[in-house]
Amino acid sequence: MSSKSLSPDEVLSCRLRADNLLDGQAPPALPDVVGACGVQDSPPGSGLLSLGARLGAVTDDDLRRALVVDRSLARCWCMRDPPFIVPTSAAALFTTGVLPPDERARSHLIRGVQPALAALGLGLDETSALVAVSAREVPGGVVSTSPSSAGSWSHG
C-alpha cells in the first residue's frame, strides 16, 4: 500500500473545503452548507456567525426562514450536547446517537416527566406519539414521529 505525504497547506485546504469554509455559496444552498458538519448554535446566535463565514452573507431573516418557514433546517440537541442547526432531512443522522436506547433512559432526559406520565397512565413513547400527531398542525412542528428519534425536532 502506498501513501502520499501531504503538506500542512494541503491538509488545511482539505479541512476548509470539507467544512464549506472556501468558495462561499449562495443562501439557497443553506441546507447543503449546514449538512457538511452541522452548525453549533451556542452561545445563541453563533450559528448565524458560522453560516456567515461559510456563505459570505447570511441574514437573521435567511436563517429564520430556513428554520421556521421553509423548515429546511432544524435546531436540535445533538453531538456534545449544545444546540446545533442541521438539515431537517438529516436530523436523525445528527441526533440518534445522543438518544438513550430505551423509554426508561429517555424519560431521565425530561426532568419531572415520570410522575406526570404515571398520573396520566401513559408512557413516554406513547405520549411522544400522541404529541407528534397533534403537532403536525403547529407551525415549526415535528421532524420525526418515531420513538427512536423523539429528540429530533425544532420550533425555530
Secondary structure as a PSIPRED ss2 file (coil, helix, strand):
# PSIPRED VFORMAT (PSIPRED V4.0)

   1 M C   1.000  0.000  0.000
   2 S C   1.000  0.000  0.000
   3 S C   1.000  0.000  0.000
   4 K C   1.000  0.000  0.000
   5 S C   1.000  0.000  0.000
   6 L C   1.000  0.000  0.000
   7 S C   1.000  0.000  0.000
   8 P H   0.000  1.000  0.000
   9 D H   0.000  1.000  0.000
  10 E H   0.000  1.000  0.000
  11 V H   0.000  1.000  0.000
  12 L H   0.000  1.000  0.000
  13 S H   0.000  1.000  0.000
  14 C H   0.000  1.000  0.000
  15 R H   0.000  1.000  0.000
  16 L H   0.000  1.000  0.000
  17 R H   0.000  1.000  0.000
  18 A H   0.000  1.000  0.000
  19 D C   1.000  0.000  0.000
  20 N C   1.000  0.000  0.000
  21 L C   1.000  0.000  0.000
  22 L C   1.000  0.000  0.000
  23 D C   1.000  0.000  0.000
  24 G C   1.000  0.000  0.000
  25 Q C   1.000  0.000  0.000
  26 A C   1.000  0.000  0.000
  27 P H   0.000  1.000  0.000
  28 P H   0.000  1.000  0.000
  29 A H   0.000  1.000  0.000
  30 L H   0.000  1.000  0.000
  31 P H   0.000  1.000  0.000
  32 D H   0.000  1.000  0.000
  33 V H   0.000  1.000  0.000
  34 V H   0.000  1.000  0.000
  35 G H   0.000  1.000  0.000
  36 A C   1.000  0.000  0.000
  37 C C   1.000  0.000  0.000
  38 G C   1.000  0.000  0.000
  39 V E   0.000  0.000  1.000
  40 Q E   0.000  0.000  1.000
  41 D C   1.000  0.000  0.000
  42 S C   1.000  0.000  0.000
  43 P C   1.000  0.000  0.000
  44 P C   1.000  0.000  0.000
  45 G C   1.000  0.000  0.000
  46 S H   0.000  1.000  0.000
  47 G H   0.000  1.000  0.000
  48 L H   0.000  1.000  0.000
  49 L H   0.000  1.000  0.000
  50 S H   0.000  1.000  0.000
  51 L H   0.000  1.000  0.000
  52 G H   0.000  1.000  0.000
  53 A H   0.000  1.000  0.000
  54 R H   0.000  1.000  0.000
  55 L H   0.000  1.000  0.000
  56 G C   1.000  0.000  0.000
  57 A C   1.000  0.000  0.000
  58 V C   1.000  0.000  0.000
  59 T C   1.000  0.000  0.000
  60 D H   0.000  1.000  0.000
  61 D H   0.000  1.000  0.000
  62 D H   0.000  1.000  0.000
  63 L H   0.000  1.000  0.000
  64 R H   0.000  1.000  0.000
  65 R H   0.000  1.000  0.000
  66 A H   0.000  1.000  0.000
  67 L H   0.000  1.000  0.000
  68 V H   0.000  1.000  0.000
  69 V H   0.000  1.000  0.000
  70 D C   1.000  0.000  0.000
  71 R C   1.000  0.000  0.000
  72 S C   1.000  0.000  0.000
  73 L E   0.000  0.000  1.000
  74 A E   0.000  0.000  1.000
  75 R E   0.000  0.000  1.000
  76 C E   0.000  0.000  1.000
  77 W E   0.000  0.000  1.000
  78 C C   1.000  0.000  0.000
  79 M C   1.000  0.000  0.000
  80 R C   1.000  0.000  0.000
  81 D C   1.000  0.000  0.000
  82 P C   1.000  0.000  0.000
  83 P E   0.000  0.000  1.000
  84 F E   0.000  0.000  1.000
  85 I E   0.000  0.000  1.000
  86 V E   0.000  0.000  1.000
  87 P E   0.000  0.000  1.000
  88 T H   0.000  1.000  0.000
  89 S H   0.000  1.000  0.000
  90 A H   0.000  1.000  0.000
  91 A H   0.000  1.000  0.000
  92 A H   0.000  1.000  0.000
  93 L H   0.000  1.000  0.000
  94 F H   0.000  1.000  0.000
  95 T H   0.000  1.000  0.000
  96 T H   0.000  1.000  0.000
  97 G H   0.000  1.000  0.000
  98 V H   0.000  1.000  0.000
  99 L C   1.000  0.000  0.000
 100 P C   1.000  0.000  0.000
 101 P C   1.000  0.000  0.000
 102 D C   1.000  0.000  0.000
 103 E H   0.000  1.000  0.000
 104 R H   0.000  1.000  0.000
 105 A H   0.000  1.000  0.000
 106 R H   0.000  1.000  0.000
 107 S H   0.000  1.000  0.000
 108 H C   1.000  0.000  0.000
 109 L C   1.000  0.000  0.000
 110 I C   1.000  0.000  0.000
 111 R C   1.000  0.000  0.000
 112 G C   1.000  0.000  0.000
 113 V H   0.000  1.000  0.000
 114 Q H   0.000  1.000  0.000
 115 P H   0.000  1.000  0.000
 116 A H   0.000  1.000  0.000
 117 L H   0.000  1.000  0.000
 118 A H   0.000  1.000  0.000
 119 A H   0.000  1.000  0.000
 120 L H   0.000  1.000  0.000
 121 G C   1.000  0.000  0.000
 122 L C   1.000  0.000  0.000
 123 G C   1.000  0.000  0.000
 124 L H   0.000  1.000  0.000
 125 D H   0.000  1.000  0.000
 126 E H   0.000  1.000  0.000
 127 T H   0.000  1.000  0.000
 128 S H   0.000  1.000  0.000
 129 A H   0.000  1.000  0.000
 130 L H   0.000  1.000  0.000
 131 V H   0.000  1.000  0.000
 132 A H   0.000  1.000  0.000
 133 V H   0.000  1.000  0.000
 134 S H   0.000  1.000  0.000
 135 A H   0.000  1.000  0.000
 136 R C   1.000  0.000  0.000
 137 E C   1.000  0.000  0.000
 138 V C   1.000  0.000  0.000
 139 P C   1.000  0.000  0.000
 140 G C   1.000  0.000  0.000
 141 G C   1.000  0.000  0.000
 142 V E   0.000  0.000  1.000
 143 V C   1.000  0.000  0.000
 144 S C   1.000  0.000  0.000
 145 T C   1.000  0.000  0.000
 146 S C   1.000  0.000  0.000
 147 P H   0.000  1.000  0.000
 148 S H   0.000  1.000  0.000
 149 S H   0.000  1.000  0.000
 150 A C   1.000  0.000  0.000
 151 G C   1.000  0.000  0.000
 152 S C   1.000  0.000  0.000
 153 W E   0.000  0.000  1.000
 154 S C   1.000  0.000  0.000
 155 H C   1.000  0.000  0.000
 156 G C   1.000  0.000  0.000
